[in-house]
Amino acid sequence: MIANEVALRLGFFLSTFVIIGLWEYIAPRRSLLLKKTSRWIINFSLIVLSAIATRIFIPFTVASLALFAEHNQIGVFNNLSLPYVVAVALSLLLMDLLIYAQHVVFHHNKLFWRLHKVHHIDHEIDVTTALRFHPLEIVLSAFIKGVAVLLLGVPILAVIAFEVLLNLTAMFNHGNIHLPSRLDKWLRMIIVTPDMHRVHHSTLGKETNCNFGFNLPWWDMLFKTYRDQPENGHLKMSIGLNEYRDPSTNGLLTLLTIPFKRNSIIRSDND
């Protein structure tokens, strides 16, 4: 399974990207005001640089750590007599909670926000926004997931399934796609929908600091960080960060160096 991990993830990634991209073209949720070409080049450049940085700083995959933990009986699930399917299900649940918690911390810790705000500076939100992260944030996230996999003893099947789900749901919930309101209402009981996550990309601090989930919506509901709709409506709401409205702040070099500049404003609920 691990030998085919890259091909498997790449196949799911490309097919999902094409599907969401076509969906955005056929049935967009909002009219995008900025040129798609320049945004897409920058967002794709960031994911390529992130992949390179991860290979340099973390020369092992999370899946290989799961295999190592299994062979050496490291971690909680490798030392419990649980049915395999139960261990996989619990692992998927706990890993999703981890990503939620990581997201919350990255918003409220000044050091981590320096990295994460690169994701929020995008003035529009579409399928490529799911790829838009500072390379160092991707490296740090991979490290956090690796530690969690070792401590929990996450089965390799759960690791690969989670990585695939994380990529797929991120592209889905960042997609500029239209869903009937009734369908959206029911879907967001089990998965984070585009309308739900779009609220998180609002320029209003009270909306930015909510809807942190990427896959399951339950954590936001449980920890009271859930917000149903944006104050100004989905069609009129402003996307991004008010302190980075100048188009020059969206250049690739600027985005890569922003975390190292002095200005690192934490998003207040009153912003």
N, C-alpha and C positions, 0 to 999 in steps of 0.2 A: 504493500500500500504506500509506504513512504517513498518508494522509487518513482511512483506516478503522481506524487503530491503536486509538483510544480505544474505538470501538464493538466492535472485535474482542476486546480485552482485557476489556471490561465484560461482553460476552456469555459468554465463557469463565468469568469470575469468578462471575457470578450462577448459571449452570447448575451449576458445580462446587459452589458453596456449597449450593445446594438438594439436590444429590445426596448430599453428605456429611452435611448436616443431617438428611435423611431416614434415611440409614444409621445415624446416631447414635441416632435415635429407635427404629428397628426392631431394631437389633443393637448396643447399646452395649457397650463393652469394660469400663467401670467404672461403678459407681453414683455419680453426682455428688451431693455433699452440699449444695452451695451453690445458692441460687436462680439459675436460668438468666437470668431477665429482667434483673436488675441488672447481672450480668456482661456480658451481651450489649450493653446500652445503653452501658456504659463502653467496651467494646472497639470497638464501631462508632463511638463518638464519637472515639476515638483515630485511627481510620483516616480519618475525615472531616477532622479537624484536620491530619493528616499530609498529606493531599492539598492542603489550602489552603496549608500551610507550604511545600510543594514548589513550588507555583505562584508563591509570593511570592519565595522565595529562589533558585529555579532556573527562570527563565522559558523554558526550552527543554527538550525531551524528549531522552532518550537516543537515541531513533530519529532525531531531527533531527540529532544530532551524527554519527551513522553516515552519514547522507546527506551532510552537510557534508564529512566525511572522505573519502568516496568521490569527490565532485566535485573535491576539491582534492588527491587522491592522498596523503592523510595516513595514516600508520600502516603497520604491518608487512604486513598482508594486501593492502593496496592497492598495494603495491610488489613483490609476489611473483607469479609466473606460476603460481598454483595453480588447479586446477579449482574452480569456484564451490562445488560440493558439499563439497569438501575444506575450503575456507576456512570454510564454515558449520559443519561438524562440529567442526573444531578450535576455532573461536570458542566454540561451545557448551560444549566441554570446559574451555577456559581460563576462561571466565566463571564456570562452576560452581566451579572451583578458587579463583577470586578470592573468591566468596561464602563458601566454606569458610574461607579464610585470614582474611577480614574478621571472621567469626564468632569465630574463635580469638582474634584480637587484641582484640575487644570484650569478651572474658571476662577477659583477662589484663592489660589496661591499665586503670588506675584511672579515668582520665578517661572512656574510652569505656564502661566498666562502669557508670558513673553513669547513662548513657542506656539501656544494654541491659538493666539489671536490671528496668526497668519491664515488660519482656516476661516476666520470670521471677517477678514478684511474684504473678501469677495463681495462686490456690489450687487451681484445677482446670485441666484442659487439654481443649479441644475445638476445633471448627472455627474459632471466633471468636478463639482465642488466636493464630492465624496473622495476625490483623489488629492485634494488640495490641503496638504499638511506639511509643516516644516520637517525636513529630513531628520532633525534631531528629536522631534516629537515621535516620529515613527520608530526610531532606534530605541528611545526610552520606553515606548509602549511595548515593543517586542521583548525588551528586558523584563518588564513587569509581568507580561504574560508567561515568559519562561520561568520566572521564579514561582508564579502561581501553579504552573503545571508540575513543577518539581515538588512543591509542598503538598499539593492535593493528590499527586499521582494520577493525573488525568489520563484516561485511556487514549491511545493514539487516534482511534476512530473519532472520539469526541473533539480532539484538537483539530483534525482536518475538517470535520463537519463545522466546527465553530468558525474557523478561519474563512471557509466558504460562505457561511451564513452572514458573517460580519461584512464581508465585501459586497454580497448581494443586497442585503438590507440597507447598507449605507448608500448604494447607488439608487435603490428604490426610494428611500425616504428623502434623498436630496433631489430627486427628479422633479422637473417642472412639468408635472403631469396632472391631468384632470381626472378626478374620481368623483362619481356621483356622491352627494353629501350623505345619503343614506348608507351607501356602501362604506364610505369613510368612517362613519359613526360605528359600524359594526366591526370593521377591520381593526380599528385602533383599540379594540378590547384585547386583541391577541398580538398585534404587531404595530410598530411605530409607522404611521403613514406620512406621506409627504406634507400634508397640511399640518399635522401635529409637529413635525420637526421644523417646518418653515418658521414657526413661531420663535424657535430657538435662535434663528438667524436675524431677528429683528434688531433695529438700531436702538430700541428701547431696552434699558438695562433690566427692567422687571420682567421682560419677555426673554431676553438673552439668558437670564439665570433661571430657566425652567426647561422642561422637556429635554432632559439630558440623555434619555435612552436612545440606543441605536437600533435595537432589535425588539426587545420586549418592552411594552409600555408600563408594565406593572410596577417597576421600581419608582417611577415618577409619581404614580398614584399612591404607592405605599409611603413614600417619604415626603409627600406633599410638595413636589416640585412640578406638578402637572398643571398646564394651562391649556384650556380648551381651544380658544381662538385668539388671534391677535386683536389688539384694541382698534386698529385702523382697518381691519379686514384684510384678507389675503391679496386683493387686487391693488390696494392703496398703500399697504405697509411698505416701509423702507427697509432694505436689506443691507447688512454690513455693520460697520462701526463709524459713528459720527466723526471721530477724530482722524479718520483715514478716508475722507471723501475725495481727496485730490487723486486723479487718475495716476499720477506719478508714483503713488504709494503701492501700486499694483504691478510694478515692474519686477521681474524675476530677481534681480540683484538686490533690490530694496527689500523684498519679502524675505530673502535669505539672511539679510543683515539686521532686520528690524528687532529680533530678540536681543541683540547686543547693544541696542541704543538705550539711552537713559529713560525715555518715555515709556512707561509700562503701566498704564492705567487699568486698575481692576474695575470690572463692570459693576456699578452699584445698581440696586433695584430702583433707585431714584433718578438714574440717568435718563 
